[in-house]
Every structure is written in structure tokens, then in C-alpha cells.
Amino acid sequence: MLKLFKDRNFFTFWIGEFISVIGDHISLIAFPFLVLQMTGSPALTAFVFAAQGLPRAVMMLVGGAVVDRTSPRLVMILSNLARCVLVMLLAYLVHVDQVSIQIIFIIALLFGLADAFFYPASTSMVPTIVAKDNLKEGNAIIQSSIFVGVIIGPAIAGLVIAGHVTTLGHDVGLEAATYQSNRPGFARAFFIDGLTFAMSFITLLFVKARSLSAADDEAETGKESATSVLAEVKEAVRWVWSVPALRLGFIGIAILEFFFQTPIFVGLPALAKTRFLEPAYVYGLIIAAYGVGAVLGSVVGGATKGPKPENLVQIMFFIFIGSGAAIGLMVIYPPYWFAMTLFLFSGFADSYIWVHFTTLVQKATPEKLLGRVMSIFMFMSVGLIPIASIIMGIAFEWNLEASLMIASIIIVVSCLVAAMHPDSKKVPIVDLQSDKGDAGVNA
């Protein structure tokens, strides 16, 4: 796996994305606490989260078609530039104390629009810079880098925002931090995030990427494509629907993420705010613990053969049962170290199986469809989050802990059903260890 670091092209791409990921996870801590401390409302925090997710959901499939028509590299360059400008603007407005919840909503909407193009581009990028027989290792390196960012970013965020750290609870008689006391820290956090987007933009300028559709273009020389974006998206949807295990996997992931993302990025910060003096720091510790486990899981996933393809989807859903259960268990037992332990193991298992499932999808997908199929993959992962954020934000206002418990139960039950479904065994016949592609479906 480490041999890929000797490839200067891959290393350049990796270093830029690694820096960017650290910044992402600084703002991942800063953003919910900015809204929470400005408004005191979990519902408004969830609505801002939904505002970011709405344009991402609506435009993501179009983004995938744009990636296939142009290139993942170009789309990543332009979307990183846009996100850098937006985050820097937010940092400045917070610094001069001119930010409002309305401005945050507008920035969230525009940021989500840029994300709609960045997500399918980033998940399609690895096949353009590494050989097909190195896909699993490339995915493992990129994924482990993401979770190293999950470790480093939240830790930096806690220090940058608060200026000091503590895990004391409210029962010691101290008041939690306020927006005004943390405002300079929020500005610093978003400024650092903007710098990381700038670094990613610069490194991508020096990355060389091949065209995924080059072979198809040669075969169709002289033919002018008049296919609409909508028709291209439909073609990719039909292909995914024709493969039973991928169809089940994508639908199951949509249900999982619907009830997982909002509890983690809105519910958990709100829960930490009710329990601890410096909730941003404690929340960062919990997310960092997930990152530690995920880094280990990515490394192990990239270095080992992994499950047989016919068992992979079923095992994936059994693993996701544990992630869903972790949400409910941390509500029942409050100590932050317990939540960290749960998330450490969940991170390891989730990341391990995600390396293999992502590689399965990339290898099974015809290259000319890769951008669109990966956009469908990302849409099923994050596309329904705006709806989830609105529904669960209101539920959190009603009863935070009860809502988190209900979400945990739904994840456990739905993943169990998906794991036991017969379609989980109908997997594309793909050799995950070589450069062989799609060769049919197991019965």
C-alpha cells in the first residue's frame, strides 16, 4: 500500500486532500457550535444543516453527469475554489461581529451547491490517478487520511475555538462558554479551514489525471453526443438498479445515513452542550476517537484481502448495526470516555468495510458511468439529510435523548433487515485484488 506514496502524482493529490480534510473537520466542529451558541436552538442548527444539504441533494446527480462530461480533477479545482471563498467570507464576518443567522443560511446553501459537484468528483478521482489493480490500496490511503483528519481536526478545533480545554460538567457550578466568548475562536477556525481549501486547490493544479471515458470516446469517434444530462443520470440509475446487491446496499445506506448523520452532527453536539462545560472540546474528543478507529480500519482494510464479494454487503450491514447501537448506548450511559470507546470500535469496523464496498462499486461500474454512479452513491449517503435534519431537528426540540434513542433503534432494525435480505448475496462477480472488472452477478 505504501508503494503508492512513491508515485509523485498520487502523493501530490494525497497531500492536498489530507490538508483539506483537516480543515473540514475543524469547521465540522465549529459550524454546529456557532449556530448553537448564537441561537441556543438544536432545531435551528438542524435547519442550517438542512440548508447546506438541500442544494447538495438536488444537484448531486447533475454533478456526477458534469464529472463524466469533464473530469473529476477540474470539478474538484473549481468547487474547492468556491468553498475557500465562502469559508473565508464567513471567517471575516464572524471576526468583525457582523454575521447573522440569515447570512449563515445563505453561506450554507452556496456551500452545499459547491459540495454537490465536489462529492462525486472526489469519489471518482482515485480511479483517474492509480491503476485499477491498485484501487483498493488507493481508496484505503485516501480513506485513512480522511480519518486522520477526523482525529487532528476536532482536537485543533477544540483548542482554537475555546482557547483552553476541560471535560468538566455543568454540575461543578460553572457556566458553559457563550458565543461572544468564543467568537474570536470561531473566526480563527473558519479562517484555517479556508486556508486548507486554498492548499487543496493549489496542489490539484499539479495533479495529472487520465480521462475515464477515453476508451469509449475512441470507440465513438466522429459521433456527436446529444444525450441530455437527465438521460445520462437515468442510464446510471438503471445500471445500479439492475445489480441487486448494489441496489440493496445503496437503499440501505440511505436509511442508515438518514438516521445517523443528523444525530451525530446536530444531536451529539446538543447533548454535549447539556452535559459539559466545554462541549466543543468533548464533542471533538468523541469524533476524534471515531477517527482513530477509522484510520486503523482503513489501514487494515487496505492491507488485507477482506470478505468475499458475495458476503461483503451482508457483513457491511451487520457492522452498521453496531454503529446505530452506539448512538443509543451513549445516551444511556453519559461519561464521554464511554462514548469515545464506542466510537473507536465503530470507526474501525465502519472504515474497514467501507474500503472494500467502495472498491467493489468502483470496479463493478463501467468507467463511462463512474462519475454518475458515484454521485448516486453519495446522494444515497447524504442526499436525504436535509429532510432528516428538519424532521429530527424538531424532534430534538421535543426530547433530545428520546429522539436519539428512536434513531438508534431504527438503524439497528433496518440494517438487520438489509443484512438478512436475499439480495445481499447477489453481488457483482469482481476480483477485488486484481484489475478485473464487472463479469456478472452471483445468483
PLY file of the C-alpha trace (Angstrom):
ply
format ascii 1.0
element vertex 443
property float x
property float y
property float z
element edge 442
property int vertex1
property int vertex2
end_header
0.00 0.00 0.00
2.86 2.39 0.83
4.27 1.99 -2.68
1.67 4.48 -3.92
3.43 7.23 -1.97
6.39 6.79 -4.35
4.10 7.95 -7.16
4.61 11.73 -7.15
1.26 12.32 -8.86
-0.68 10.36 -6.25
1.36 11.87 -3.41
0.59 15.41 -4.62
-3.13 14.64 -4.72
-2.99 12.96 -1.33
-1.19 15.77 0.49
-3.64 18.39 -0.79
-6.68 16.38 0.20
-5.19 15.47 3.57
-4.67 19.13 4.45
-8.18 19.95 3.25
-9.72 17.17 5.33
-8.11 18.54 8.50
-9.73 21.89 7.77
-13.07 20.23 7.03
-13.12 18.67 10.47
-12.21 21.91 12.16
-15.29 23.55 10.64
-17.29 20.39 11.32
-16.88 21.20 15.00
-17.09 24.98 14.60
-20.22 25.17 12.47
-22.81 23.45 14.72
-21.48 25.18 17.83
-21.51 28.57 16.09
-25.25 28.17 15.43
-25.95 26.55 18.80
-24.22 29.34 20.73
-25.80 32.08 18.62
-29.34 30.72 18.91
-29.42 28.08 21.65
-31.69 26.03 19.37
-30.96 22.46 18.19
-33.77 22.89 15.64
-32.16 25.95 14.03
-28.83 24.12 13.99
-30.52 21.26 12.16
-32.21 23.67 9.73
-28.84 25.21 8.81
-27.52 21.68 8.34
-30.53 21.05 6.06
-29.87 24.27 4.14
-26.38 23.02 3.31
-27.71 19.61 2.33
-30.61 20.75 0.14
-28.69 22.06 -2.91
-26.22 19.22 -2.49
-29.07 16.70 -2.72
-30.85 18.41 -5.61
-27.73 18.95 -7.73
-25.54 15.98 -6.84
-26.74 13.73 -9.66
-26.20 16.60 -12.09
-22.76 17.00 -10.55
-21.99 13.38 -11.37
-23.01 13.91 -15.00
-20.80 17.02 -15.17
-17.88 14.96 -13.79
-18.38 12.36 -16.54
-18.58 15.08 -19.22
-15.49 16.96 -17.99
-13.11 15.48 -15.41
-13.07 14.87 -11.64
-9.92 16.99 -11.33
-11.40 20.09 -12.98
-14.60 19.86 -10.95
-12.61 19.49 -7.71
-10.45 22.53 -8.56
-13.44 24.80 -9.19
-15.50 23.57 -6.23
-12.54 23.92 -3.85
-12.03 27.50 -5.01
-15.70 28.29 -4.38
-15.66 26.70 -0.93
-12.48 28.58 0.01
-14.11 31.93 -0.82
-17.27 31.10 1.16
-15.44 29.93 4.28
-13.10 32.93 4.23
-16.11 35.24 3.96
-17.72 33.56 6.97
-14.45 33.87 8.95
-14.31 37.61 8.20
-17.96 38.23 9.14
-17.55 36.39 12.43
-14.32 38.29 13.13
-15.99 41.71 12.69
-19.12 40.51 14.52
-21.37 41.10 11.50
-22.60 37.54 11.00
-26.29 36.71 11.38
-28.28 33.52 11.18
-29.66 34.68 7.80
-26.14 35.08 6.40
-25.19 31.67 7.75
-28.17 30.15 5.92
-27.10 31.77 2.63
-23.48 30.60 3.01
-24.71 27.11 3.91
-26.84 26.98 0.73
-23.95 28.09 -1.50
-21.52 25.74 0.22
-23.92 22.84 -0.33
-24.12 23.73 -4.02
-20.34 23.51 -4.31
-20.42 20.21 -2.40
-22.87 18.80 -4.98
-20.08 18.88 -7.54
-17.15 18.17 -5.21
-18.52 14.92 -3.72
-18.94 12.90 -6.94
-15.69 14.35 -8.28
-13.67 13.38 -5.19
-15.06 9.82 -5.09
-14.28 9.42 -8.82
-10.76 10.84 -8.61
-8.78 7.82 -7.36
-9.51 5.68 -10.46
-8.10 8.50 -12.63
-4.70 8.60 -10.92
-3.99 4.95 -9.95
-4.09 1.68 -11.86
-7.19 -0.44 -11.42
-5.28 -3.15 -9.57
-4.22 -0.52 -7.01
-7.73 0.84 -6.41
-8.25 -0.84 -3.04
-4.92 0.46 -1.73
-5.60 3.94 -3.11
-9.06 4.02 -1.52
-7.60 2.80 1.77
-4.95 5.55 1.82
-7.44 8.32 0.98
-9.98 7.00 3.47
-7.42 6.60 6.26
-6.24 10.16 5.54
-9.79 11.39 5.93
-9.99 9.82 9.36
-6.57 11.09 10.41
-8.20 14.45 9.71
-11.08 13.37 11.95
-8.52 12.94 14.74
-6.47 16.08 14.19
-9.21 18.49 13.07
-11.52 18.22 16.11
-8.56 18.40 18.50
-7.35 21.59 16.83
-10.91 22.95 16.76
-11.37 22.49 20.49
-8.20 24.46 21.21
-8.73 27.10 18.54
-12.35 27.83 19.48
-12.18 27.59 23.27
-8.59 28.70 23.82
-8.47 26.15 26.66
-9.90 22.68 27.28
-11.86 20.96 30.01
-14.13 17.94 30.35
-15.92 19.25 33.46
-19.69 19.04 33.56
-22.24 21.70 34.50
-22.64 20.14 37.92
-19.42 21.83 39.09
-21.37 25.10 39.14
-19.68 26.77 36.15
-21.40 28.28 33.14
-20.82 26.97 29.63
-19.00 29.14 27.09
-21.01 31.78 25.18
-20.93 32.92 21.55
-19.19 36.19 22.38
-16.51 34.47 24.47
-15.80 32.03 21.64
-16.32 34.40 18.67
-12.58 35.02 18.01
-12.04 31.26 18.13
-14.82 30.64 15.60
-13.26 33.20 13.26
-9.85 31.53 13.56
-11.36 28.09 12.93
-13.09 29.13 9.69
-10.01 31.04 8.51
-7.85 27.92 8.96
-10.46 25.89 7.04
-10.29 28.41 4.20
-6.51 28.09 4.05
-6.79 24.31 3.72
-9.18 24.67 0.76
-6.65 27.01 -0.84
-3.88 24.43 -0.34
-6.02 21.70 -1.92
-6.78 23.99 -4.88
-3.08 24.65 -5.45
-1.98 21.00 -5.24
-4.70 19.89 -7.68
-3.19 22.22 -10.29
-0.13 19.93 -10.33
-2.02 16.62 -10.44
-2.30 14.72 -13.73
-5.43 12.61 -14.21
-6.48 10.37 -17.08
-9.90 10.52 -18.70
-12.20 7.73 -17.52
-14.13 7.73 -20.77
-11.11 7.78 -23.09
-11.74 4.26 -24.42
-15.39 4.99 -25.09
-14.51 8.27 -26.81
-12.17 6.42 -29.19
-14.86 3.87 -30.00
-17.33 6.65 -30.82
-15.01 8.91 -32.80
-16.98 11.08 -35.18
-20.21 10.68 -33.24
-21.64 13.75 -31.55
-23.38 13.09 -28.26
-26.73 14.79 -27.92
-27.64 12.97 -24.72
-29.23 15.15 -22.09
-27.95 15.27 -18.53
-31.25 13.78 -17.34
-30.90 10.85 -19.76
-27.34 10.26 -18.59
-28.45 10.19 -14.95
-31.27 7.77 -15.80
-28.77 5.47 -17.53
-26.69 5.27 -14.35
-29.75 4.74 -12.13
-30.91 1.87 -14.37
-27.49 0.25 -14.13
-27.41 0.45 -10.32
-30.97 -0.88 -10.10
-30.01 -3.86 -12.30
-27.44 -5.10 -9.76
-29.42 -6.49 -6.75
-26.71 -6.23 -4.08
-25.73 -2.67 -5.06
-29.39 -1.68 -5.21
-29.93 -3.04 -1.70
-26.65 -1.55 -0.50
-27.47 1.94 -1.79
-31.02 1.90 -0.35
-29.81 0.53 2.98
-27.09 3.16 3.21
-29.70 5.88 2.55
-31.79 4.66 5.50
-28.72 4.35 7.72
-27.41 7.83 6.97
-30.90 9.38 7.28
-30.97 8.39 10.95
-27.21 8.61 11.64
-25.83 11.87 10.24
-28.15 14.35 11.96
-27.84 12.68 15.39
-24.03 12.80 15.07
-23.65 16.34 13.70
-26.58 18.01 15.48
-27.86 15.72 18.24
-24.47 14.85 19.72
-23.27 18.50 19.92
-26.57 19.43 21.57
-26.19 16.52 24.01
-22.62 17.57 24.83
-23.84 21.14 25.39
-26.26 19.92 28.08
-23.66 17.76 29.81
-20.28 19.51 29.65
-18.72 22.91 30.32
-16.74 22.94 27.06
-18.97 20.91 24.74
-16.94 21.66 21.58
-13.88 20.04 23.15
-15.75 16.96 24.44
-17.55 16.56 21.11
-14.19 16.83 19.37
-12.77 14.05 21.57
-15.65 11.73 20.67
-15.35 12.40 16.95
-11.56 12.08 17.18
-11.98 8.65 18.81
-14.06 7.59 15.82
-11.27 8.89 13.61
-8.60 6.85 15.41
-10.63 3.68 14.92
-11.36 4.59 11.31
-7.69 5.14 10.46
-6.85 1.70 11.82
-9.81 0.20 9.97
-8.76 1.80 6.68
-5.18 0.56 7.02
-6.32 -2.97 7.88
-8.88 -2.85 5.07
-6.28 -1.80 2.53
-3.70 -4.34 3.71
-5.94 -7.41 3.93
-7.97 -9.41 1.46
-11.25 -8.72 3.23
-14.62 -10.51 2.89
-15.55 -12.45 -0.23
-17.59 -10.28 -2.60
-20.68 -12.47 -2.14
-20.58 -11.83 1.64
-19.46 -8.20 1.61
-22.83 -6.39 1.54
-24.30 -8.62 4.24
-21.29 -8.12 6.52
-21.43 -4.37 5.88
-24.96 -4.15 7.28
-24.13 -6.32 10.29
-21.31 -3.86 11.05
-23.63 -0.86 10.67
-25.90 -2.37 13.35
-23.12 -1.67 15.85
-22.80 1.95 14.72
-26.52 2.50 15.19
-26.46 0.90 18.62
-23.60 3.22 19.69
-25.92 6.24 19.49
-28.41 4.75 21.94
-25.75 3.43 24.30
-24.06 6.80 24.71
-27.43 8.32 25.64
-27.99 5.68 28.31
-24.51 5.98 29.84
-23.27 9.62 29.89
-19.46 9.55 30.52
-17.61 10.91 27.50
-14.94 8.18 27.72
-17.66 5.57 27.16
-18.85 7.35 24.01
-15.22 7.57 22.87
-14.80 3.81 23.33
-17.97 3.04 21.38
-16.97 5.35 18.55
-13.44 3.95 18.46
-14.73 0.45 17.68
-17.47 1.73 15.38
-14.94 3.78 13.43
-12.68 0.77 12.94
-15.47 -1.50 11.68
-17.18 1.12 9.50
-13.98 2.19 7.80
-12.73 -1.35 7.26
-15.87 -2.42 5.39
-16.22 0.93 3.57
-12.84 0.45 1.86
-14.00 -2.86 0.42
-17.51 -1.70 -0.53
-16.22 1.44 -2.27
-13.71 -0.65 -4.21
-16.47 -3.10 -5.17
-18.62 -0.28 -6.53
-15.73 1.31 -8.45
-14.60 -1.96 -10.01
-18.09 -3.18 -10.89
-19.11 0.11 -12.53
-18.39 0.68 -16.24
-15.88 3.53 -16.39
-18.09 5.72 -18.59
-20.71 5.65 -15.78
-18.35 6.05 -12.84
-18.95 9.73 -12.08
-22.72 9.29 -12.20
-22.77 6.04 -10.21
-20.54 7.55 -7.53
-22.83 10.59 -7.43
-25.77 8.22 -6.84
-23.69 6.55 -4.12
-23.05 9.91 -2.46
-26.67 11.01 -2.99
-27.90 7.94 -1.12
-25.37 8.70 1.62
-26.13 12.39 2.11
-28.97 13.36 -0.24
-31.79 12.79 2.24
-30.02 14.59 5.09
-31.90 17.89 4.54
-35.22 16.12 5.17
-33.72 14.21 8.10
-32.33 17.42 9.57
-35.70 19.18 9.51
-37.60 16.22 10.99
-35.01 15.35 13.60
-34.27 18.97 14.47
-37.90 19.38 15.50
-37.73 16.05 17.34
-34.61 17.19 19.23
-36.50 20.26 20.43
-39.25 17.92 21.70
-36.97 15.46 23.50
-33.30 15.17 22.59
-32.46 11.90 24.33
-35.67 10.10 23.32
-35.17 11.13 19.69
-31.60 9.82 19.69
-32.81 6.51 21.14
-35.51 6.17 18.46
-32.98 6.87 15.71
-30.67 4.22 17.18
-33.43 1.60 17.20
-34.46 2.36 13.60
-30.86 1.97 12.39
-30.41 -1.35 14.18
-33.66 -2.83 12.87
-33.30 -1.58 9.27
-29.68 -2.77 8.98
-30.66 -6.19 10.36
-33.40 -6.48 7.74
-30.97 -5.45 4.96
-28.33 -7.93 6.15
-30.82 -10.81 6.05
-32.32 -9.85 2.66
-31.53 -12.38 -0.10
-30.36 -9.63 -2.47
-27.35 -9.05 -0.21
-25.78 -12.15 -1.75
-26.42 -11.14 -5.37
-23.13 -9.32 -5.76
-21.21 -8.45 -8.97
-18.50 -11.01 -9.71
-15.49 -8.79 -9.18
-11.95 -9.71 -8.16
-11.16 -7.05 -5.55
-7.50 -7.99 -5.60
-6.81 -7.54 -9.33
-7.68 -5.31 -12.26
-10.61 -7.47 -13.41
-13.86 -5.61 -13.68
-17.55 -6.48 -13.74
-18.23 -10.01 -15.00
-21.80 -10.60 -13.96
-23.79 -11.16 -10.80
-23.76 -14.04 -8.33
-27.09 -15.81 -8.19
0 1
1 2
2 3
3 4
4 5
5 6
6 7
7 8
8 9
9 10
10 11
11 12
12 13
13 14
14 15
15 16
16 17
17 18
18 19
19 20
20 21
21 22
22 23
23 24
24 25
25 26
26 27
27 28
28 29
29 30
30 31
31 32
32 33
33 34
34 35
35 36
36 37
37 38
38 39
39 40
40 41
41 42
42 43
43 44
44 45
45 46
46 47
47 48
48 49
49 50
50 51
51 52
52 53
53 54
54 55
55 56
56 57
57 58
58 59
59 60
60 61
61 62
62 63
63 64
64 65
65 66
66 67
67 68
68 69
69 70
70 71
71 72
72 73
73 74
74 75
75 76
76 77
77 78
78 79
79 80
80 81
81 82
82 83
83 84
84 85
85 86
86 87
87 88
88 89
89 90
90 91
91 92
92 93
93 94
94 95
95 96
96 97
97 98
98 99
99 100
100 101
101 102
102 103
103 104
104 105
105 106
106 107
107 108
108 109
109 110
110 111
111 112
112 113
113 114
114 115
115 116
116 117
117 118
118 119
119 120
120 121
121 122
122 123
123 124
124 125
125 126
126 127
127 128
128 129
129 130
130 131
131 132
132 133
133 134
134 135
135 136
136 137
137 138
138 139
139 140
140 141
141 142
142 143
143 144
144 145
145 146
146 147
147 148
148 149
149 150
150 151
151 152
152 153
153 154
154 155
155 156
156 157
157 158
158 159
159 160
160 161
161 162
162 163
163 164
164 165
165 166
166 167
167 168
168 169
169 170
170 171
171 172
172 173
173 174
174 175
175 176
176 177
177 178
178 179
179 180
180 181
181 182
182 183
183 184
184 185
185 186
186 187
187 188
188 189
189 190
190 191
191 192
192 193
193 194
194 195
195 196
196 197
197 198
198 199
199 200
200 201
201 202
202 203
203 204
204 205
205 206
206 207
207 208
208 209
209 210
210 211
211 212
212 213
213 214
214 215
215 216
216 217
217 218
218 219
219 220
220 221
221 222
222 223
223 224
224 225
225 226
226 227
227 228
228 229
229 230
230 231
231 232
232 233
233 234
234 235
235 236
236 237
237 238
238 239
239 240
240 241
241 242
242 243
243 244
244 245
245 246
246 247
247 248
248 249
249 250
250 251
251 252
252 253
253 254
254 255
255 256
256 257
257 258
258 259
259 260
260 261
261 262
262 263
263 264
264 265
265 266
266 267
267 268
268 269
269 270
270 271
271 272
272 273
273 274
274 275
275 276
276 277
277 278
278 279
279 280
280 281
281 282
282 283
283 284
284 285
285 286
286 287
287 288
288 289
289 290
290 291
291 292
292 293
293 294
294 295
295 296
296 297
297 298
298 299
299 300
300 301
301 302
302 303
303 304
304 305
305 306
306 307
307 308
308 309
309 310
310 311
311 312
312 313
313 314
314 315
315 316
316 317
317 318
318 319
319 320
320 321
321 322
322 323
323 324
324 325
325 326
326 327
327 328
328 329
329 330
330 331
331 332
332 333
333 334
334 335
335 336
336 337
337 338
338 339
339 340
340 341
341 342
342 343
343 344
344 345
345 346
346 347
347 348
348 349
349 350
350 351
351 352
352 353
353 354
354 355
355 356
356 357
357 358
358 359
359 360
360 361
361 362
362 363
363 364
364 365
365 366
366 367
367 368
368 369
369 370
370 371
371 372
372 373
373 374
374 375
375 376
376 377
377 378
378 379
379 380
380 381
381 382
382 383
383 384
384 385
385 386
386 387
387 388
388 389
389 390
390 391
391 392
392 393
393 394
394 395
395 396
396 397
397 398
398 399
399 400
400 401
401 402
402 403
403 404
404 405
405 406
406 407
407 408
408 409
409 410
410 411
411 412
412 413
413 414
414 415
415 416
416 417
417 418
418 419
419 420
420 421
421 422
422 423
423 424
424 425
425 426
426 427
427 428
428 429
429 430
430 431
431 432
432 433
433 434
434 435
435 436
436 437
437 438
438 439
439 440
440 441
441 442
